[in-house]
Amino acid sequence: MDDDDRELANRLFAAMTAMLEDAAEAADAGRSVRATPANLAAKARQIQAAAQDVAALAAAALVVAQTSAENR
């Protein structure tokens, strides 16, 4: 893997980590006994959006890795 591909992969994984951490915080907040149904729905939407974003970044990271492996 060349340096540019490695840097891109690192950035993609860093972004995924941040998104997953935010989703984990939303999930934890959703466990609150004081959360209203509206709050729960908002947290669920936040987690759903994060999951979609992470899936897109994971797909991009896979392309980078596979392309790099093919170019060996």
Buried (B, 14 or more C-beta within 10 A) or exposed (E): BEEEBEEBBEEBEEBBEEBBEBBEEBBEBBEEEEBEEEEBEBBEEBBEBBEEBBEEBEEBBEEBBEEBEEEE
